[in-house]
Amino acid sequence: MTDTTTSLDVVILSNEFAAYADALCQYENPVLNIVQATDKPEQIDTCSVEIMLADPSLAAEIVDKCDNLQWIQSGWAGNTPLINANNQAYTLTGVKGVFGKQMREYVFSYLLHFARNVGGFQAAQCYEGQPKWCKPEFGYLAGKTLGICGAGSIASSLLDVAQVFDMQVIGLRNSGKAKPGYKAMFSAEQIGEFVAQSDYIVNLLPDTPDTHNIFDKSVFATMRPHCVLINAGRGSAINDQDLIEALNHDQLRGAVLDVFDKEPLPDHHPFWHHKKIVVTQHTAAESDAADIAALFHENAKRYINGDPLNYQFDFNKGY
């Protein structure tokens, strides 16, 4: 270590603490001095911790006791547990730019699954009493409209692929302000018009009071019967019972659900057993320890230099 090398004391509180610790050890300047690394909140010295790299759910268990806390670098895209905590007298930085490639694969896997009717072809192989060469109906993504709710950084990773498939993309964001890459942009108040024009809908909205149950029976009633809803944003965006009733009444074709109000989703929940619902156990875009460590290290340099941290969270806005 040279005389110009600086260091920063860091506490890691995460289910991935070992992977984070290994990834952070490669950095030489600043050296990230790991004071504690655990997945147990009760082991954290709440009186002394100033900087944490943390899972929001674990950090939320102790954040109200951390009187000297200066900064939390979240390892997740969603920070709802910390939003609901009382202590907000610190800087919270989120995660951006690391989930795009995973979300692209996830979303287009299911868009193609439904467009090409993969399930129908699988079922056709099992038909008894009729010719096997009786092809199921299928379609194409070309010419279809993809509606994206939440036109942020993750959503931007879908635009180029949609263009390759000759899809049109429309978006929904709080302001309704136009954005490059979208044929049209709608505000939250225009959600009925937005869904009525969409053949496929991907929800990537953050968890805020304004987005709770934004997909309810009134919105489902305006959907096209062939529409497929993919929820990879927040479980709170969907009214569960309204979705089930809409599917039962053929107001939309199907739903792919990755996130839920309560996780793990209870075994007895009707989503598991509904023939028009695919459950993917919060796997759409899992964080990679090396990616999060790189983002954290960049912010650590900014922190030491007194520069604004990247991806600062606004507690008032909820994102």
VEXDO-117364 format. One line per field, with one value per residue (C-alpha): residue in three letters; residue number from 1; x negated, y negated, z; chain. Coordinates in Angstrom, 3 decimals, always signed. Layout:
N
residuo	c(ALA/...)
num	c(NUM/...)
xx	c(X/...)
yy	c(Y/...)
zz	c(Z/...)
cadena	c(A/...)
END
This chain:
319
residuo	c(MET/THR/ASP/THR/THR/THR/SER/LEU/ASP/VAL/VAL/ILE/LEU/SER/ASN/GLU/PHE/ALA/ALA/TYR/ALA/ASP/ALA/LEU/CYS/GLN/TYR/GLU/ASN/PRO/VAL/LEU/ASN/ILE/VAL/GLN/ALA/THR/ASP/LYS/PRO/GLU/GLN/ILE/ASP/THR/CYS/SER/VAL/GLU/ILE/MET/LEU/ALA/ASP/PRO/SER/LEU/ALA/ALA/GLU/ILE/VAL/ASP/LYS/CYS/ASP/ASN/LEU/GLN/TRP/ILE/GLN/SER/GLY/TRP/ALA/GLY/ASN/THR/PRO/LEU/ILE/ASN/ALA/ASN/ASN/GLN/ALA/TYR/THR/LEU/THR/GLY/VAL/LYS/GLY/VAL/PHE/GLY/LYS/GLN/MET/ARG/GLU/TYR/VAL/PHE/SER/TYR/LEU/LEU/HIS/PHE/ALA/ARG/ASN/VAL/GLY/GLY/PHE/GLN/ALA/ALA/GLN/CYS/TYR/GLU/GLY/GLN/PRO/LYS/TRP/CYS/LYS/PRO/GLU/PHE/GLY/TYR/LEU/ALA/GLY/LYS/THR/LEU/GLY/ILE/CYS/GLY/ALA/GLY/SER/ILE/ALA/SER/SER/LEU/LEU/ASP/VAL/ALA/GLN/VAL/PHE/ASP/MET/GLN/VAL/ILE/GLY/LEU/ARG/ASN/SER/GLY/LYS/ALA/LYS/PRO/GLY/TYR/LYS/ALA/MET/PHE/SER/ALA/GLU/GLN/ILE/GLY/GLU/PHE/VAL/ALA/GLN/SER/ASP/TYR/ILE/VAL/ASN/LEU/LEU/PRO/ASP/THR/PRO/ASP/THR/HIS/ASN/ILE/PHE/ASP/LYS/SER/VAL/PHE/ALA/THR/MET/ARG/PRO/HIS/CYS/VAL/LEU/ILE/ASN/ALA/GLY/ARG/GLY/SER/ALA/ILE/ASN/ASP/GLN/ASP/LEU/ILE/GLU/ALA/LEU/ASN/HIS/ASP/GLN/LEU/ARG/GLY/ALA/VAL/LEU/ASP/VAL/PHE/ASP/LYS/GLU/PRO/LEU/PRO/ASP/HIS/HIS/PRO/PHE/TRP/HIS/HIS/LYS/LYS/ILE/VAL/VAL/THR/GLN/HIS/THR/ALA/ALA/GLU/SER/ASP/ALA/ALA/ASP/ILE/ALA/ALA/LEU/PHE/HIS/GLU/ASN/ALA/LYS/ARG/TYR/ILE/ASN/GLY/ASP/PRO/LEU/ASN/TYR/GLN/PHE/ASP/PHE/ASN/LYS/GLY/TYR)
num	c(1/2/3/4/5/6/7/8/9/10/11/12/13/14/15/16/17/18/19/20/21/22/23/24/25/26/27/28/29/30/31/32/33/34/35/36/37/38/39/40/41/42/43/44/45/46/47/48/49/50/51/52/53/54/55/56/57/58/59/60/61/62/63/64/65/66/67/68/69/70/71/72/73/74/75/76/77/78/79/80/81/82/83/84/85/86/87/88/89/90/91/92/93/94/95/96/97/98/99/100/101/102/103/104/105/106/107/108/109/110/111/112/113/114/115/116/117/118/119/120/121/122/123/124/125/126/127/128/129/130/131/132/133/134/135/136/137/138/139/140/141/142/143/144/145/146/147/148/149/150/151/152/153/154/155/156/157/158/159/160/161/162/163/164/165/166/167/168/169/170/171/172/173/174/175/176/177/178/179/180/181/182/183/184/185/186/187/188/189/190/191/192/193/194/195/196/197/198/199/200/201/202/203/204/205/206/207/208/209/210/211/212/213/214/215/216/217/218/219/220/221/222/223/224/225/226/227/228/229/230/231/232/233/234/235/236/237/238/239/240/241/242/243/244/245/246/247/248/249/250/251/252/253/254/255/256/257/258/259/260/261/262/263/264/265/266/267/268/269/270/271/272/273/274/275/276/277/278/279/280/281/282/283/284/285/286/287/288/289/290/291/292/293/294/295/296/297/298/299/300/301/302/303/304/305/306/307/308/309/310/311/312/313/314/315/316/317/318/319)
xx	c(+0.000/-1.413/-1.223/+1.522/+3.741/+6.860/+9.207/+12.812/+14.370/+17.312/+19.927/+21.513/+24.973/+26.249/+27.185/+24.353/+21.823/+19.082/+19.336/+19.343/+16.300/+14.379/+15.302/+14.316/+10.900/+9.603/+9.754/+6.590/+7.548/+9.547/+9.065/+12.453/+11.709/+14.428/+15.119/+18.001/+19.553/+22.620/+26.180/+27.343/+28.475/+28.181/+24.406/+23.914/+22.442/+25.201/+23.415/+20.384/+21.520/+21.271/+21.189/+23.028/+23.300/+26.566/+29.671/+32.500/+34.564/+31.730/+30.635/+34.218/+34.104/+31.436/+31.351/+33.427/+30.749/+27.811/+27.357/+24.040/+25.049/+23.897/+24.469/+26.049/+25.256/+28.161/+27.496/+31.029/+33.003/+35.925/+35.611/+39.108/+37.991/+35.797/+38.527/+40.767/+38.149/+38.154/+34.497/+33.917/+31.117/+28.471/+27.671/+29.136/+27.764/+29.450/+28.418/+28.592/+26.978/+26.399/+29.717/+30.280/+28.843/+30.720/+34.009/+33.678/+33.381/+36.220/+38.722/+38.076/+38.068/+41.699/+42.688/+41.499/+43.049/+46.486/+46.079/+44.909/+47.252/+44.490/+46.860/+49.327/+46.706/+45.598/+49.193/+49.722/+47.107/+49.251/+52.559/+54.210/+56.839/+55.918/+53.077/+49.860/+49.326/+52.264/+50.345/+51.446/+52.115/+49.134/+48.076/+45.130/+43.719/+43.244/+45.806/+46.957/+46.886/+44.849/+46.002/+43.400/+44.503/+41.587/+39.368/+36.111/+32.668/+33.774/+36.534/+34.031/+32.263/+35.362/+35.657/+32.988/+34.195/+37.788/+36.569/+34.792/+38.102/+39.891/+42.048/+43.415/+42.721/+44.890/+44.191/+45.843/+44.098/+45.273/+44.599/+45.779/+42.849/+41.631/+38.431/+36.237/+36.926/+40.654/+43.300/+45.521/+45.384/+48.327/+48.765/+50.169/+53.537/+53.588/+52.979/+56.296/+55.338/+51.836/+52.945/+55.640/+52.885/+50.540/+50.260/+47.723/+47.148/+44.007/+44.260/+41.005/+42.516/+40.955/+42.836/+44.481/+47.912/+48.955/+48.131/+49.899/+52.616/+52.176/+53.233/+56.757/+60.080/+60.641/+57.305/+57.742/+61.120/+59.402/+56.817/+56.913/+58.017/+54.763/+52.575/+49.934/+48.804/+45.248/+44.601/+40.892/+41.201/+42.994/+45.685/+47.605/+48.463/+51.031/+54.290/+54.050/+57.751/+58.561/+55.925/+57.335/+60.866/+59.660/+57.889/+60.946/+63.070/+60.560/+59.828/+56.177/+54.414/+51.957/+49.586/+45.935/+45.265/+41.803/+42.531/+45.194/+46.564/+45.420/+42.257/+41.759/+45.176/+47.110/+47.605/+51.377/+51.558/+53.868/+51.207/+49.371/+52.333/+53.797/+53.392/+52.887/+50.189/+46.456/+44.580/+40.817/+39.830/+38.153/+35.493/+35.927/+32.757/+30.705/+27.802/+24.263/+21.822/+19.032/+21.319/+22.572/+19.030/+17.834/+20.689/+20.004/+16.291/+16.966/+19.253/+16.651/+14.165/+16.753/+17.551/+13.899/+13.472/+16.625/+18.332/+22.087/+22.782/+24.266/+27.887/+28.951/+32.375/+35.077/+37.117/+39.857/+40.335/+39.812/+37.145)
yy	c(+0.000/-3.367/-6.572/-7.827/-4.801/-5.519/-3.153/-3.102/-1.053/+0.944/+3.237/+5.877/+7.089/+9.451/+13.013/+12.764/+11.346/+13.863/+13.194/+9.435/+9.667/+11.683/+9.269/+6.177/+7.559/+7.016/+3.220/+1.422/-2.230/-2.920/+0.198/+1.237/+2.344/+4.846/+4.376/+6.853/+9.208/+11.208/+12.106/+11.634/+8.079/+8.716/+9.109/+5.585/+2.972/+0.407/-2.213/-2.441/-1.516/-4.409/-2.713/+0.436/+2.537/+4.268/+6.159/+3.704/+6.332/+7.050/+3.430/+2.417/+4.573/+2.356/-0.930/-2.769/-1.934/-3.136/-6.669/-7.270/-5.863/-7.964/-5.815/-2.535/-1.074/+1.197/+4.451/+4.533/+2.589/+2.309/+0.607/+0.852/+2.207/-0.869/-3.213/-1.888/-2.390/-5.539/-6.478/-8.323/-10.582/-9.019/-8.640/-5.579/-4.635/-2.146/+0.163/-0.732/+0.505/+4.084/+5.815/+5.023/+8.140/+10.443/+8.598/+8.715/+12.487/+12.895/+10.652/+11.889/+15.516/+15.123/+12.830/+15.509/+18.259/+16.732/+15.375/+18.702/+20.677/+22.897/+24.464/+25.323/+27.174/+29.091/+30.067/+31.119/+33.830/+35.376/+35.294/+38.714/+39.664/+37.109/+36.601/+35.301/+33.046/+30.856/+27.659/+25.312/+21.643/+19.320/+15.800/+13.408/+10.515/+8.441/+5.677/+6.101/+3.359/+3.771/+1.540/+0.862/-0.530/-2.344/-3.797/-3.755/-2.261/+1.379/+0.660/-0.949/+2.407/+3.809/+1.179/+2.386/+5.978/+4.903/+3.055/+6.185/+8.053/+5.211/+4.401/+0.981/-0.214/-2.522/-3.562/-4.684/-6.934/-9.278/-12.451/-11.141/-13.012/-11.694/-9.658/-8.443/-4.877/-4.984/-5.533/-7.151/-7.860/-7.941/-9.290/-7.212/-8.908/-7.528/-3.904/-2.780/-4.177/-2.699/+0.877/+0.718/+0.230/+2.938/+6.523/+7.284/+5.344/+5.410/+3.810/+2.367/-0.354/-1.097/-0.483/-3.788/-4.661/-5.742/-2.351/-0.156/+1.879/-0.145/+3.002/+3.464/+4.569/+1.252/+1.585/+5.275/+4.440/+2.264/+4.865/+6.730/+10.371/+11.589/+9.368/+10.917/+9.143/+9.672/+8.312/+8.016/+4.778/+4.961/+7.321/+4.423/+3.142/+5.909/+6.557/+10.338/+11.111/+8.720/+10.401/+13.854/+12.711/+10.990/+14.152/+16.259/+13.961/+13.932/+10.213/+11.056/+14.140/+14.785/+13.407/+14.050/+13.076/+12.755/+10.566/+10.693/+8.786/+11.578/+13.510/+16.404/+16.788/+19.178/+22.686/+22.351/+19.145/+19.543/+18.164/+21.498/+23.418/+21.094/+22.444/+18.951/+17.843/+18.553/+17.999/+17.444/+17.088/+13.631/+14.741/+12.258/+10.294/+11.419/+9.242/+10.432/+9.815/+8.632/+6.103/+4.691/+4.565/+2.560/+0.104/-0.199/-0.750/-3.550/-5.200/-4.690/-6.717/-9.441/-9.334/-9.815/-12.652/-14.395/-13.973/-13.247/-9.521/-7.761/-6.574/-8.405/-7.433/-10.035/-8.933/-11.422/-10.023/-6.400/-5.726)
zz	c(+0.000/-0.994/+1.011/-1.299/-0.777/+1.256/+3.042/+4.132/+6.914/+5.621/+7.147/+4.898/+5.887/+3.230/+2.463/-0.074/+2.413/+1.575/-2.168/-1.587/+0.680/-1.910/-4.690/-2.683/-1.734/-5.268/-4.970/-3.938/-3.832/-1.874/+0.230/+1.541/+5.069/+5.971/+9.678/+9.782/+7.229/+8.162/+7.256/+10.851/+11.710/+15.447/+15.071/+13.714/+16.036/+15.519/+17.609/+15.331/+11.830/+9.375/+5.966/+4.944/+1.831/+2.579/+1.576/+2.339/+4.166/+6.601/+6.997/+7.792/+10.925/+12.516/+10.618/+13.244/+15.834/+13.729/+15.056/+13.270/+9.910/+6.955/+3.877/+2.797/-0.587/-1.410/-3.240/-4.614/-7.186/-4.730/-1.366/+0.101/+3.520/+4.042/+2.812/+5.569/+8.316/+10.463/+10.035/+6.779/+8.015/+5.804/+2.108/+0.414/-2.992/-5.269/-8.074/-11.748/-14.911/-13.740/-14.390/-18.061/-19.673/-17.299/-17.738/-21.527/-21.493/-19.016/-20.776/-24.295/-23.187/-22.201/-25.047/-27.465/-25.348/-25.779/-29.313/-30.707/-28.409/-27.055/-24.550/-27.297/-29.304/-26.223/-25.517/-29.155/-28.737/-26.021/-27.939/-28.233/-30.776/-33.446/-35.931/-34.395/-37.425/-36.398/-35.724/-32.921/-33.580/-33.161/-33.986/-34.152/-32.163/-35.329/-35.539/-31.945/-29.316/-26.143/-23.306/-20.623/-17.257/-15.655/-18.358/-16.373/-16.863/-16.777/-19.291/-21.651/-22.000/-23.732/-26.446/-28.877/-28.704/-29.314/-32.382/-33.647/-33.386/-35.222/-32.217/-31.353/-27.815/-25.762/-22.203/-19.002/-16.501/-13.782/-15.749/-19.110/-20.649/-24.010/-24.072/-26.978/-28.070/-27.307/-29.952/-27.302/-23.584/-21.181/-17.666/-14.804/-15.299/-18.852/-17.901/-19.398/-22.797/-22.414/-21.733/-24.431/-27.025/-25.688/-26.895/-24.154/-20.943/-18.807/-15.382/-14.005/-11.796/-8.391/-5.157/-4.217/-2.806/-6.307/-7.837/-5.271/-6.998/-10.179/-12.026/-10.732/-12.196/-13.946/-15.780/-16.561/-18.090/-20.722/-21.746/-25.029/-24.542/-26.131/-23.893/-21.635/-18.452/-17.182/-13.696/-12.929/-10.941/-7.599/-6.358/-4.833/-8.328/-8.874/-7.078/-6.821/-6.703/-9.534/-11.700/-11.035/-11.869/-15.041/-16.197/-15.357/-17.513/-20.414/-20.104/-20.779/-22.075/-19.282/-16.666/-15.863/-12.251/-10.739/-7.700/-5.021/-2.047/+0.251/-0.529/-0.563/-2.168/+0.139/-1.207/-0.883/-2.954/-5.987/-8.338/-8.116/-9.441/-12.074/-15.612/-17.072/-14.610/-14.729/-11.434/-11.622/-7.924/-8.119/-10.570/-13.432/-12.711/-9.738/-8.649/-9.242/-6.380/-8.685/-10.393/-7.095/-5.689/-8.701/-8.302/-4.568/-5.108/-7.576/-5.050/-2.307/-4.347/-4.744/-1.031/-0.057/-2.557/-1.373/-4.750/-5.127/-4.981/-7.967/-7.900/-4.761/-3.526/-2.898/+0.116/-0.746/-4.249/-3.258/-5.883)
cadena	c(A/A/A/A/A/A/A/A/A/A/A/A/A/A/A/A/A/A/A/A/A/A/A/A/A/A/A/A/A/A/A/A/A/A/A/A/A/A/A/A/A/A/A/A/A/A/A/A/A/A/A/A/A/A/A/A/A/A/A/A/A/A/A/A/A/A/A/A/A/A/A/A/A/A/A/A/A/A/A/A/A/A/A/A/A/A/A/A/A/A/A/A/A/A/A/A/A/A/A/A/A/A/A/A/A/A/A/A/A/A/A/A/A/A/A/A/A/A/A/A/A/A/A/A/A/A/A/A/A/A/A/A/A/A/A/A/A/A/A/A/A/A/A/A/A/A/A/A/A/A/A/A/A/A/A/A/A/A/A/A/A/A/A/A/A/A/A/A/A/A/A/A/A/A/A/A/A/A/A/A/A/A/A/A/A/A/A/A/A/A/A/A/A/A/A/A/A/A/A/A/A/A/A/A/A/A/A/A/A/A/A/A/A/A/A/A/A/A/A/A/A/A/A/A/A/A/A/A/A/A/A/A/A/A/A/A/A/A/A/A/A/A/A/A/A/A/A/A/A/A/A/A/A/A/A/A/A/A/A/A/A/A/A/A/A/A/A/A/A/A/A/A/A/A/A/A/A/A/A/A/A/A/A/A/A/A/A/A/A/A/A/A/A/A/A/A/A/A/A/A/A/A/A/A/A/A/A/A/A/A/A/A/A/A/A/A/A/A/A)
END
